[in-house]
Amino acid sequence: MARFVVCIDNASNPASLILDKVYRSLPDAEAEAHGMLRVIDEGKSEPDGYLYPASMFAPIELPEAAERALMAADG
């Protein structure tokens, strides 16, 4: 299923990211090779997500029901 992360540092992007909020991350091997993550942020204006430093997030495991609910909320 999808991959989720929690924001642990939004100092450089407080308008786009909410501290302690769960976000969906999208696979991007090239970005990850450079220490970045592709994340669907608060604006949700870019369906392909935006790149942020991976250090701003911590990966989390969610129960399947929670993943389904978050994916449905992303619409």
Secondary structure, 3 states (H helix, E strand, C coil): CCEEEEECCCCCCCCCCCCCCEEEEECCHHHHHCCEEEECCCCCCCCCCEEEEHHHEEEECCCHHHHHHHHHHHC
